[in-house]
């Protein structure tokens, strides 16, 4: 179970229990992840848990009856649920909380029902009542309809539902069906025909015959009944639902003979159940696994029929007594009993495909100690697993699913891979192929995720036009030793991983694409950004609605060609994207996903302030299949948010540097005129120091080390698959421009501009000094900047201490390298400790 799934389930549980406040879901999620165990509850613990719940329950008989019913249907995770419930019975605090919660929910439901009935279900007084005669007539009609409907009708309906479902899945390739006469001729079934008598002989009252004659007649009847044909003195009763077959004996039969006959009749009942199962599951609609199981049972029934034929031969020679029949039939009785039990369980659980194999495997495992029964179940499971393993082999060895009857654990959905660049989630990768839990055989449960991933990897390569076949492909055969499956699936998984990564790394150049994204979105191509920001500075100052995108695209192209980015083979995949909202709004929209605020934020009106080009600007990147599986829209959005933040920081740095350049002219003024500039100069330098150090921390202490970890992990995991030695060398940053040194004419023009600027500043310096507006503005900026910076340093100090994020200490030391803010930070920490309220007791929330 993934972290996101645990997070979703914990939140849903807290919502159902109406738990608010406290420590929230994060504490329970962390606790669950720490206490996860790789094993499932054993049969012993499940049995003891069942006994414990029965002792705790007010109605233990009902609980045990329901447990047996669910167990007969092979309900998944039943023992795990029972084990959990048994643990809850030991936790008095949790039990009290659940009881109180159930009481409150019941009261709310009762109030809602009362309100609904009082408003919506009030009947007019003039409503006519049904008379007793009409009620009795209706009851008779319903009874006649129920009685007239044969047992064949629901089977026909079931087959039709299954056939429609399978034909819908396999459009254009309808599944084969048996002709209608197969189902319309009951004599072909091999089971008892109720209500028809095929014998024309006159039945002699058996009570009038001597004991030896009674035995002879009953032996003949039994030989017929044991193959699904009514005798003269022993007849089968009609079936009701899925109950076992019952028989009627002539009441005048001698008691000693009747006693022995009742011991033999369960064999006939088992034969009847197995025969019905074989005929029903042989239909194509029930899938290949059930068909294979029915075929294996049919083989065993043939051996049984050979035995009956031999007994008939003895009977015709007068050598078969009732005692001998009982002796010869006993070894077969256990076999037919097991077959009937399996057939009944599959029917009750409505099992198909993987669920049938789970049931067979559990039965085989449970017969440990009974070698004959276990060998029989092992034979049936091996036979039934053959078609399932054929589907599995195609999936893990070639990445192909051929599952016309929806029996396999992996299900395919029709999705368009072209939309993966537009979707913000991993929908294609997560939903194109999904695991069907009820179709996972219990002996493959631990390997289900790897089986899914193995086929996915191979399928990606196949969709790119390459045919792949696993060289270590080996036939998968059912065995009780699960290690055999693990080894084969592990080999297939390793091969599929290697093939896909070789394909992505070498042919599709994944690492080169990632580096290209790093150049632009993480801003490690310095000279490119200098050129680009110089070229687009005026354009990005405009309101976003006034910006011509094609002009920006042209300037981007020019900057790419004039910088070292020109050597990037994927530079043409870089595009301009003007976002409809600023970065803060984008972050809020992301953080609000799957929260109560999501709808409000999405439907909120856009800000009245017009976005500038700088606030809306971002890069986009074109990623083609199959790299779009990895570099999808979700990943690109994260890169975009990082880029927007860093790009704006770079813009602020450039603005502060421009201020520094213009401030250099103040050195030419007299000391009296320039004294009031000191505050502005100091503030500008502090701001510049802050922005440059923040950028340094983000790029060289966060992004760059993390990027090296990514590359290192790729090397360690796929060293044998990658041949990218040259690609993995670190690209050096090249600064400067490609325009060359300025000419003499350009120098003279620049000097004239500076001279004019100095003259204007000198003329107005004193007038600026006389007015207090400029000085007040600088003081206000200084105060605001100092307040926010101190708040940031304080928060960083708290996070680095409480969350053990020691890397944050580096940025604290860089921003406060000379201890200028240390005293004020210590004062803020002391104030916070003094004003902190006393700790409140935690809200009692039941442990999950």
C-alpha positions in Angstrom: 0.0 0.0 0.0 1.4 3.3 -1.0 1.9 6.3 1.3 -0.9 8.2 -0.6 -3.3 5.3 -0.1 -2.6 5.1 3.6 -3.0 8.9 3.8 -6.4 8.7 2.0 -7.7 5.8 4.1 -6.6 7.4 7.4 -8.3 10.7 6.5 -11.5 8.8 5.4 -11.5 6.8 8.7 -11.1 10.0 10.7 -13.9 11.6 8.8 -16.3 8.6 9.3 -15.5 8.6 13.0 -15.9 12.4 13.1 -12.6 12.9 14.8 -11.5 16.6 14.8 -8.6 18.4 16.3 -5.9 16.4 18.0 -2.7 15.6 16.1 -4.3 15.1 12.8 -3.8 12.3 10.3 0.0 12.7 10.0 0.7 11.1 13.4 -1.4 8.0 12.6 0.1 7.7 9.1 3.6 7.7 10.5 2.6 5.2 13.2 1.1 2.9 10.6 4.2 3.0 8.3 6.5 2.2 11.2 4.4 -0.8 12.3 3.8 -2.3 8.9 4.6 -6.0 8.7 5.3 -7.9 5.5 3.4 -11.0 6.6 -0.3 -11.8 6.8 -2.2 -13.2 9.8 -1.7 -16.9 10.2 -4.5 -19.4 10.4 -3.8 -20.1 14.0 -4.2 -16.4 15.0 -7.3 -16.2 12.9 -8.8 -19.2 14.6 -8.1 -17.8 18.1 -9.4 -14.4 17.0 -12.6 -16.0 15.8 -13.0 -17.7 19.2 -12.3 -14.5 21.0 -14.9 -12.5 19.1 -17.5 -15.3 19.5 -16.9 -15.1 23.3 -17.2 -11.4 23.2 -20.4 -11.3 21.0 -23.9 -11.3 22.4 -24.9 -13.7 19.6 -22.0 -16.0 19.0 -24.0 -18.5 16.9 -24.9 -15.7 14.4 -21.3 -14.6 14.2 -19.9 -18.1 13.6 -22.6 -18.7 11.0 -21.8 -15.5 9.2 -18.1 -16.3 9.4 -18.5 -19.8 7.9 -20.7 -18.3 5.1 -18.1 -15.7 4.2 -15.4 -18.3 4.4 -17.2 -20.7 2.1 -17.4 -17.8 -0.4 -13.6 -17.3 -0.2 -14.0 -13.7 0.9 -10.7 -11.9 0.7 -8.9 -10.6 3.8 -11.6 -12.2 6.0 -9.0 -13.6 8.5 -7.2 -10.2 8.7 -10.4 -8.4 9.4 -11.3 -10.9 12.1 -7.9 -10.5 13.6 -8.3 -6.7 13.7 -11.7 -7.0 15.3 -10.3 -9.3 18.0 -7.7 -6.7 18.8 -10.4 -4.1 19.1 -12.2 -6.2 21.7 -9.2 -5.8 24.0 -9.1 -2.0 23.7 -11.7 -0.7 26.1 -11.1 2.9 25.3 -11.5 2.4 21.6 -14.6 0.2 22.1 -16.2 2.9 24.2 -15.5 5.5 21.6 -16.8 3.4 18.8 -20.0 2.6 20.7 -20.6 6.3 21.4 -19.9 7.1 17.8 -22.3 4.4 16.6 -25.0 5.7 19.0 -24.6 9.3 17.7 -24.7 8.1 14.1 -27.8 6.1 14.8 -29.5 9.1 16.3 -28.7 11.2 13.3 -30.0 8.6 10.9 -33.2 8.2 13.0 -33.7 12.0 13.0 -33.1 12.1 9.2 -35.5 9.2 8.6 -38.2 10.8 10.8 -37.8 14.1 9.0 -37.9 12.4 5.6 -41.0 10.3 6.4 -42.9 13.3 7.8 -42.4 15.3 4.7 -42.2 12.8 1.8 -44.1 9.7 2.8 -47.4 11.0 4.2 -50.2 9.0 2.5 -53.6 10.6 1.8 -56.5 9.3 3.9 -58.4 8.2 0.9 -55.9 5.5 0.0 -57.7 2.2 -0.6 -56.6 -0.8 1.4 -56.1 -4.3 -0.1 -58.6 -6.9 1.1 -57.6 -10.2 2.6 -58.9 -12.0 -0.5 -56.9 -9.8 -2.9 -53.8 -10.3 -0.7 -54.2 -14.1 -0.8 -54.7 -14.0 -4.5 -51.5 -12.0 -5.0 -49.6 -14.5 -2.8 -50.8 -17.4 -4.9 -49.7 -15.7 -8.1 -46.3 -14.9 -6.7 -46.0 -18.5 -5.5 -47.0 -19.9 -8.9 -44.5 -17.7 -10.6 -41.7 -18.8 -8.2 -42.7 -22.5 -8.6 -43.0 -22.4 -12.4 -39.5 -20.8 -12.8 -37.1 -23.7 -13.3 -33.5 -23.9 -12.0 -32.3 -23.4 -15.6 -33.6 -19.8 -15.9 -31.2 -18.2 -13.4 -28.3 -20.1 -15.1 -29.4 -18.7 -18.5 -29.6 -15.2 -17.0 -26.1 -15.6 -15.4 -24.6 -16.8 -18.7 -26.2 -13.9 -20.6 -24.8 -11.3 -18.1 -21.3 -12.8 -18.3 -21.5 -13.1 -22.1 -22.6 -9.5 -22.5 -19.8 -8.3 -20.3 -17.2 -10.3 -22.1 -18.5 -9.2 -25.6 -18.4 -5.6 -24.5 -14.8 -6.0 -23.5 -13.8 -7.9 -26.6 -15.7 -5.8 -29.2 -15.3 -7.2 -32.6 -14.3 -10.6 -31.3 -17.4 -12.2 -29.7 -16.7 -15.2 -27.5 -17.8 -18.6 -28.7 -21.0 -20.1 -27.3 -22.6 -23.5 -27.2 -25.7 -24.0 -29.4 -29.0 -23.7 -27.6 -29.9 -27.4 -27.9 -27.1 -28.2 -25.4 -29.1 -26.5 -22.7 -32.5 -27.5 -24.0 -31.9 -31.2 -23.7 -31.6 -32.1 -20.0 -30.8 -35.7 -20.8 -27.4 -34.6 -21.9 -26.5 -33.2 -18.5 -25.8 -36.5 -16.8 -27.7 -35.6 -13.7 -31.1 -36.8 -12.4 -34.2 -35.9 -14.4 -36.8 -34.9 -11.9 -40.5 -35.7 -12.8 -39.7 -38.1 -15.6 -39.6 -41.9 -15.4 -37.5 -43.7 -18.0 -38.4 -47.2 -16.8 -41.4 -49.0 -18.1 -41.1 -52.0 -15.8 -43.8 -52.7 -13.2 -42.5 -51.9 -9.8 -43.0 -54.8 -7.3 -43.6 -53.7 -3.7 -40.2 -54.3 -2.1 -41.6 -55.1 1.2 -43.2 -58.3 -0.2 -39.8 -59.7 -1.3 -37.5 -61.8 0.8 -34.3 -60.1 2.2 -32.0 -61.5 -0.4 -34.2 -60.3 -3.2 -34.5 -56.9 -1.6 -30.7 -56.6 -1.4 -30.4 -57.6 -5.1 -33.0 -55.1 -6.2 -31.4 -52.3 -4.1 -27.9 -53.0 -5.4 -29.2 -52.7 -8.9 -31.0 -49.4 -7.9 -27.8 -48.1 -6.3 -25.7 -48.7 -9.4 -28.2 -46.5 -11.4 -28.4 -43.8 -8.7 -24.6 -43.6 -8.5 -24.5 -42.5 -12.1 -27.4 -40.0 -11.8 -30.4 -42.1 -12.8 -33.4 -42.7 -10.6 -34.0 -46.3 -9.5 -37.3 -48.0 -8.8 -37.0 -47.8 -5.0 -34.5 -44.9 -4.7 -35.4 -41.6 -6.3 -33.7 -38.2 -6.2 -35.6 -35.2 -4.8 -35.9 -31.8 -6.6 -33.1 -29.3 -5.8 -33.9 -26.2 -3.9 -31.3 -23.5 -4.6 -27.8 -24.8 -4.2 -28.5 -27.4 -1.6 -27.1 -30.9 -1.8 -29.1 -33.6 -3.5 -31.4 -35.6 -1.2 -33.0 -39.0 -1.9 -36.2 -40.8 -1.1 -36.2 -44.5 -0.1 -39.1 -46.9 -0.3 -40.5 -46.9 3.3 -41.1 -50.7 3.2 -37.4 -51.4 2.7 -35.8 -53.6 5.4 -34.1 -51.5 8.1 -30.8 -53.3 7.9 -30.6 -52.7 4.2 -31.8 -49.1 4.6 -29.0 -48.3 7.1 -26.3 -49.4 4.6 -28.0 -47.6 1.7 -28.0 -44.3 3.6 -24.2 -44.7 4.0 -23.8 -45.1 0.2 -26.1 -42.4 -1.0 -23.8 -39.4 -0.1 -21.6 -40.7 -2.9 -24.5 -40.2 -5.3 -25.2 -36.8 -3.9 -21.5 -35.8 -4.4 -21.6 -37.2 -7.9 -24.7 -35.1 -8.7 -23.1 -31.9 -7.4 -19.9 -32.6 -9.4 -21.8 -33.4 -12.5 -23.9 -30.2 -12.4 -20.7 -28.2 -11.8 -18.9 -29.8 -14.7 -21.8 -29.2 -17.1 -22.3 -25.6 -15.9 -18.6 -24.5 -15.8 -17.8 -26.1 -19.2 -19.7 -23.1 -20.8 -17.3 -20.5 -22.2 -18.9 -17.7 -20.2 -17.4 -18.9 -17.0 -13.9 -18.5 -18.2 -10.9 -20.7 -19.0 -9.9 -21.4 -15.4 -13.3 -22.9 -14.5 -13.4 -24.7 -17.8 -10.0 -26.3 -17.1 -11.1 -27.2 -13.6 -14.3 -28.8 -15.0 -12.2 -30.7 -17.5 -10.0 -32.1 -14.7 -13.0 -33.1 -12.7 -14.5 -34.8 -15.8 -11.3 -36.9 -16.1 -11.7 -38.0 -12.5 -15.4 -38.7 -13.0 -14.5 -40.9 -16.0 -12.4 -43.1 -13.6 -15.4 -43.2 -11.3 -17.6 -44.3 -14.1 -15.1 -47.1 -15.0 -15.4 -48.3 -11.4 -19.3 -48.3 -11.7 -19.1 -50.2 -14.9 -16.9 -52.9 -13.3 -19.3 -53.1 -10.4 -22.2 -53.5 -12.9 -20.3 -56.4 -14.5 -20.0 -58.1 -11.1 -23.7 -57.5 -10.4 -24.8 -59.2 -13.6 -22.7 -62.2 -12.6 -24.4 -62.3 -9.2 -21.1 -61.6 -7.4 -22.0 -58.1 -6.0 -23.6 -57.9 -2.6 -24.5 -54.7 -0.8 -21.6 -55.2 1.6 -19.2 -55.6 -1.4 -20.6 -52.5 -3.0 -20.0 -50.6 0.2 -16.5 -51.9 0.3 -15.6 -51.1 -3.3 -17.2 -47.6 -3.2 -15.5 -46.4 0.0 -12.1 -45.2 -1.6 -14.1 -43.2 -4.2 -16.3 -41.6 -1.5 -13.6 -39.4 -0.2 -12.6 -38.3 -3.7 -16.1 -37.3 -4.7 -16.7 -35.6 -1.3 -13.7 -33.3 -1.9 -14.8 -32.7 -5.5 -18.3 -31.8 -4.4 -16.9 -29.5 -1.6 -14.8 -27.6 -4.2 -17.6 -27.4 -6.6 -20.0 -26.0 -3.9 -17.4 -23.4 -2.8 -16.7 -22.2 -6.3 -20.5 -21.9 -6.9 -21.2 -20.0 -3.6 -18.3 -17.7 -4.1 -19.1 -17.1 -7.8 -15.4 -17.5 -8.4 -13.7 -17.0 -11.7 -10.1 -16.9 -12.8 -7.8 -15.8 -10.0 -10.4 -16.2 -7.3 -11.0 -19.8 -8.3 -7.2 -20.4 -8.0 -7.1 -18.8 -4.6 -9.9 -21.1 -3.4 -8.1 -24.1 -4.8 -4.8 -23.1 -3.3 -6.2 -22.5 0.1 -8.0 -25.8 0.1 -4.8 -27.6 -1.0 -2.8 -25.8 1.7 -5.4 -26.7 4.4 -5.3 -30.4 3.5 -1.7 -30.5 4.9 -1.5 -33.8 6.8 -4.0 -35.6 4.5 -1.7 -36.6 1.7 -4.5 -38.2 -0.5 -6.7 -35.1 -0.3 -3.8 -32.7 -0.8 -2.6 -34.7 -3.9 -6.1 -34.5 -5.4 -6.4 -30.8 -4.8 -2.9 -30.3 -6.1 -3.8 -32.1 -9.3 -6.9 -29.9 -9.8 -5.1 -26.7 -9.0 -2.4 -27.5 -11.5 -4.9 -28.2 -14.2 -7.0 -25.1 -13.5 -3.9 -22.8 -13.3 -2.7 -23.7 -16.8 -4.8 -21.1 -18.7 -4.2 -18.5 -16.0 -0.4 -19.0 -16.2 -0.5 -18.8 -20.0 -1.9 -15.3 -19.6 0.6 -14.5 -16.9 3.5 -15.7 -19.1 2.5 -13.5 -22.0 2.2 -10.6 -19.7 5.5 -10.9 -17.8 7.5 -12.2 -20.7 6.1 -10.1 -23.6 3.9 -7.4 -22.1 0.8 -8.6 -23.8 -2.6 -9.3 -22.2 -4.9 -11.8 -23.8 -7.7 -12.1 -21.3 -11.1 -12.4 -23.1 -12.9 -13.6 -20.0 -11.6 -11.0 -17.4 -9.9 -13.7 -15.3 -6.4 -12.2 -15.0 -5.1 -10.0 -12.1 -4.2 -7.2 -14.5 -6.9 -5.3 -16.4 -6.4 -3.1 -19.4 -8.2 0.2 -20.0 -8.5 2.2 -23.1 -6.6 5.5 -22.6 -4.9 7.9 -25.1 -1.2 8.4 -24.4 -1.2 11.6 -26.4 -3.0 13.4 -23.5 -0.3 12.6 -21.0 1.3 15.9 -21.6 -1.9 17.7 -20.8 -2.9 15.8 -17.7 -1.5 16.9 -14.3 -1.6 13.4 -12.8 -0.2 10.0 -13.6 -3.5 8.8 -15.1 -2.0 7.0 -18.1 0.6 5.1 -16.1 -1.6 4.3 -13.1 -4.9 3.6 -15.0 -4.0 2.1 -18.3 -3.2 -1.2 -16.5 -4.6 -1.8 -13.1 -4.7 -4.7 -10.6 -8.0 -6.4 -10.0 -7.7 -7.5 -6.4 -10.3 -10.3 -6.5 -8.5 -11.9 -9.4 -5.1 -12.1 -7.7 -4.4 -15.7 -6.7 -3.4 -15.8 -3.0 -0.1 -17.5 -3.8 0.8 -14.5 -6.0 -0.4 -11.8 -3.7 3.0 -10.7 -2.6 4.3 -10.4 -6.2 1.2 -8.6 -7.6 2.9 -5.2 -7.8 6.0 -6.6 -9.5 3.8 -8.6 -12.0 2.0 -5.4 -12.9 5.2 -3.4 -13.3 6.9 -6.1 -15.3 4.2 -6.2 -18.0 3.9 -2.4 -18.0 7.7 -2.0 -18.7 7.6 -4.4 -21.6 4.4 -2.9 -22.9 5.9 0.6 -23.1 8.7 -0.8 -25.3 6.2 -2.7 -27.4 4.2 0.5 -28.0 7.3 2.1 -29.4 7.5 -0.5 -32.1 10.0 -2.9 -30.6 9.1 -6.6 -30.1 10.5 -7.9 -26.8 10.6 -11.4 -25.5 12.2 -12.3 -22.2 15.3 -14.6 -22.8 14.8 -16.2 -19.4 11.2 -17.2 -20.2 10.2 -20.4 -18.5 6.9 -22.2 -18.1 5.2 -21.3 -14.8 3.8 -24.4 -13.1 1.7 -24.4 -10.0 3.5 -25.6 -6.8 3.0 -25.2 -3.1 6.6 -23.8 -3.0 6.0 -20.1 -3.6 9.8 -19.5 -4.0 9.5 -20.9 -7.5 7.1 -18.2 -8.6 9.2 -15.5 -6.8 12.4 -16.5 -8.7 10.7 -16.6 -12.1 8.9 -13.3 -11.6 12.0 -11.6 -10.2 14.0 -12.7 -13.3 11.3 -11.4 -15.6 11.0 -8.1 -13.6 14.8 -7.5 -13.8 14.8 -8.1 -17.5 11.9 -5.8 -18.1 13.5 -3.1 -16.0 16.7 -3.4 -17.9 15.0 -3.4 -21.3 12.9 -0.3 -20.5 15.8 1.6 -19.0 18.2 0.7 -21.8 15.5 2.0 -24.2 14.9 5.2 -22.3 18.6 5.9 -21.5 20.2 5.0 -24.8 17.6 5.5 -27.5 15.4 8.1 -25.9 18.2 9.8 -24.0 16.4 10.3 -20.7 19.4 11.7 -18.9 20.1 14.2 -21.6 16.5 15.4 -21.5 16.7 15.7 -17.7 19.8 17.8 -18.0 18.2 19.9 -20.7 15.3 20.6 -18.3 17.9 21.4 -15.5 19.6 23.9 -17.7 16.4 26.0 -18.2 14.1 25.3 -15.3 16.8 25.2 -12.6 18.7 28.1 -14.3 22.2 26.5 -14.4 22.8 28.0 -17.9 24.0 31.4 -16.7 24.9 33.1 -20.0 21.6 32.1 -21.6 19.6 33.8 -18.8 21.8 36.9 -19.0 21.0 37.2 -22.7 17.4 36.2 -22.4 16.6 38.7 -19.6 18.5 41.5 -21.4 16.4 40.8 -24.5 13.0 40.4 -22.9 13.3 43.0 -20.1 11.1 45.6 -21.7 8.6 43.1 -23.0 8.1 41.4 -19.7 7.4 44.7 -18.0 4.2 45.0 -19.9 0.8 43.7 -18.6 0.4 40.0 -19.6 -2.5 40.8 -21.9 -0.3 43.2 -23.9 2.5 40.8 -24.5 2.8 39.2 -27.9 3.8 35.5 -27.3 5.3 35.1 -30.8 7.7 38.0 -30.0 8.8 36.3 -26.8 9.3 33.1 -28.7 11.5 34.9 -31.2 13.6 36.5 -28.4 13.9 33.1 -26.7 15.1 31.6 -30.0 17.7 34.4 -30.3 18.9 34.0 -26.8 19.3 30.2 -27.3 21.4 30.7 -30.5 23.6 33.4 -28.9 24.6 31.4 -25.8 26.1 28.1 -24.9 22.6 26.7 -24.9 23.0 26.5 -28.6 24.9 23.2 -28.1 21.8 21.6 -26.4 20.2 19.2 -28.9 16.8 19.5 -27.2 16.7 23.3 -27.0 13.8 23.4 -29.6 11.6 21.6 -27.0 11.7 24.7 -24.8 8.6 26.9 -25.1 7.1 30.1 -23.5 4.2 29.7 -21.2 2.3 32.8 -19.8 0.4 31.5 -16.8 -3.1 32.8 -15.9 -2.2 33.3 -12.2 0.9 34.2 -10.2 3.1 31.8 -8.3 1.4 32.2 -4.9 -2.0 31.4 -6.4 -0.6 28.4 -8.2 0.9 27.1 -4.9 -2.4 27.6 -3.1 -4.3 25.7 -5.8 -1.8 22.8 -5.5 -2.0 22.7 -1.7 -5.8 22.8 -1.8 -6.1 19.6 -3.8 -8.4 17.1 -2.0 -9.2 19.5 0.7 -12.3 21.4 1.7 -10.8 24.6 0.3 -10.2 23.2 -3.2 -13.6 24.1 -4.6 -13.5 27.6 -3.2 -10.0 28.4 -4.5 -10.7 27.0 -8.0 -14.0 28.9 -8.3 -12.6 32.1 -6.8 -12.5 35.2 -8.9 -9.1 36.1 -10.3 -7.3 39.0 -8.7 -8.2 42.5 -9.9 -4.5 43.4 -10.2 -3.2 42.9 -13.7 -0.3 40.4 -13.9 2.9 41.7 -15.4 4.8 39.5 -17.8 7.4 38.8 -15.1 4.7 37.5 -12.7 3.0 35.3 -15.4 6.2 34.1 -17.2 7.3 30.5 -17.2 8.9 28.0 -19.4 7.3 24.9 -20.8 8.9 21.8 -22.3 7.6 19.4 -25.0 8.1 15.8 -23.9 7.3 13.0 -26.3 6.2 9.4 -25.7 7.5 7.4 -23.8 9.6 9.9 -21.9 6.2 11.6 -21.0 5.6 8.7 -18.7 8.4 10.0 -16.5 8.6 13.7 -17.4 4.8 14.1 -17.2 2.8 17.2 -16.7 2.8 16.7 -12.9 6.6 16.7 -12.9 6.9 19.7 -15.2 4.5 21.7 -13.1 6.8 21.2 -10.1 9.8 22.4 -12.3 7.7 25.4 -13.4 7.0 26.5 -9.8 10.6 26.2 -8.9 11.6 28.2 -12.0 9.1 31.0 -11.5 10.4 31.5 -8.0 14.0 31.5 -9.0 13.4 33.6 -12.1 11.7 36.3 -10.1 14.6 36.2 -7.5 17.0 36.7 -10.4 14.9 39.7 -11.6 15.0 41.3 -8.2 18.8 40.8 -8.1 19.2 42.5 -11.4 17.1 45.4 -10.3 19.2 45.8 -7.1 22.4 45.7 -9.2 21.0 48.4 -11.4 20.3 50.5 -8.3 23.9 49.9 -7.2 25.1 51.2 -10.5 23.0 54.3 -10.3 24.1 54.9 -6.7 27.8 55.1 -7.7 27.2 58.7 -8.9 26.5 59.7 -5.3 30.2 59.5 -4.6 30.7 62.7 -6.6 28.6 64.7 -4.2 29.8 66.6 -1.2 29.6 64.9 2.2 26.8 67.2 3.4 24.7 66.5 0.3 25.3 62.7 0.2 25.0 62.0 4.0 21.2 61.2 3.7 22.0 58.6 1.0 23.8 56.4 3.5 20.5 54.7 4.7 19.4 54.0 1.2 22.9 52.5 0.3 22.9 50.3 3.4 19.4 49.0 2.7 20.2 48.3 -0.9 23.3 46.3 0.1 21.4 44.3 2.7 18.7 43.4 0.2 21.3 42.4 -2.4 23.1 40.3 0.2 19.9 38.6 1.1 18.8 37.9 -2.5 22.2 36.6 -3.5 22.6 34.3 -0.5 19.0 32.9 -0.9 19.8 32.2 -4.5 23.1 30.6 -3.6 21.4 28.4 -1.0 18.7 27.2 -3.3 21.0 26.5 -6.2 24.1 25.1 -4.6 23.0 23.7 -1.3 19.5 22.3 -2.2 19.1 21.8 -6.0 22.7 20.9 -7.0 23.3 18.2 -4.3 19.9 16.7 -4.8 20.5 16.6 -8.6 23.8 14.8 -7.9 22.0 12.3 -5.7 19.6 11.6 -8.6 22.4 11.0 -11.0 24.2 8.9 -8.5 21.1 6.7 -8.0 20.7 6.3 -11.7 24.4 5.2 -11.9 24.2 2.7 -9.0 20.9 1.1 -10.2 21.5 0.9 -13.9 25.3 0.8 -14.4 25.1 -2.2 -16.7 22.3 -0.6 -18.7 23.7 2.8 -19.3 26.5 3.9 -21.7 26.4 7.6 -21.0 29.9 8.3 -19.7 30.2 11.5 -21.6 26.7 12.5 -20.7 27.2 12.2 -17.0 30.2 14.7 -16.9 29.2 17.9 -15.1 28.6 20.8 -17.4 30.5 23.9 -16.4 28.8 27.2 -16.0 29.9 29.9 -18.5 29.2 33.5 -17.6 29.6 36.6 -19.7 28.2 37.7 -23.0 29.0 36.8 -26.6 28.8 40.4 -27.9 32.5 41.1 -27.4 34.1 44.3 -25.8 32.4 47.7 -26.4 33.7 49.9 -29.3 35.1 53.4 -28.8 32.0 55.0 -30.1 29.9 53.0 -27.6 32.2 54.0 -24.8 31.9 57.7 -25.7 28.1 57.4 -25.9 28.0 55.7 -22.5 30.2 58.4 -20.9 28.0 61.2 -22.2 24.9 59.5 -20.7 26.7 59.2 -17.3 27.7 62.8 -17.4 24.2 64.0 -18.1 22.8 61.8 -15.3 25.3 63.1 -12.8 24.4 66.7 -13.6 20.7 66.0 -13.1 21.3 64.3 -9.8 23.6 67.1 -8.5 21.1 69.7 -9.3 18.3 68.0 -7.4 20.3 66.5 -4.6 19.7 69.4 -2.2 16.0 69.7 -3.0 15.6 66.0 -2.3 17.4 66.4 1.0 15.0 69.3 2.0 11.9 67.1 1.5 11.4 64.3 4.0 9.4 62.1 1.7 12.4 60.2 0.2 14.0 59.6 3.6 10.7 58.5 5.1 10.1 56.0 2.3 13.6 54.6 2.8 13.0 54.2 6.5 9.7 52.4 5.8 11.3 50.0 3.4 14.1 49.4 5.9 11.6 48.7 8.7 9.5 46.3 6.6 12.5 44.5 5.2 14.1 44.1 8.6 10.8 42.8 10.1 10.3 40.2 7.4 13.9 39.1 7.4 13.9 38.6 11.2 10.7 36.6 10.9 12.3 34.4 8.2 15.4 33.8 10.3 13.3 33.0 13.3 11.2 30.5 11.4 14.3 28.9 9.9 15.8 28.6 13.4 12.7 26.9 14.7 12.4 24.5 11.7 16.1 23.6 11.9 15.7 22.7 15.6 12.3 21.0 15.7 12.4 19.2 12.4 16.1 18.4 12.4 16.6 20.3 9.2 20.2 21.1 10.0 21.0 22.2 6.4 18.9 25.3 7.2 21.6 26.5 9.6 23.8 27.2 6.6 21.5 29.9 5.2 21.1 31.3 8.7 24.8 31.7 9.1 25.2 33.2 5.6 22.4 35.8 6.2 23.7 36.6 9.7 27.4 36.1 9.1 28.5 38.9 11.4 25.9 38.3 14.2 24.0 41.5 13.3 20.6 39.9 13.9 21.7 37.4 16.6 20.7 39.6 19.6 17.3 40.4 18.1 16.6 36.7 17.3 17.5 35.7 20.9 15.1 38.4 22.1 12.3 37.1 19.8 12.9 33.5 21.0 12.7 34.6 24.7 9.4 36.5 24.0 7.9 33.5 22.2 8.8 31.2 25.1 7.3 33.6 27.7 4.1 34.1 25.8 3.6 30.4 24.9 0.4 29.0 26.5 0.6 26.0 28.8 0.3 22.6 27.1 -3.2 21.3 26.8 -4.0 17.6 27.3 -4.2 15.7 24.0 -7.6 14.8 22.6 -8.3 11.1 23.2 -8.4 9.6 19.7 -8.5 5.8 19.3 -5.4 4.2 18.0 -5.6 3.1 14.4 
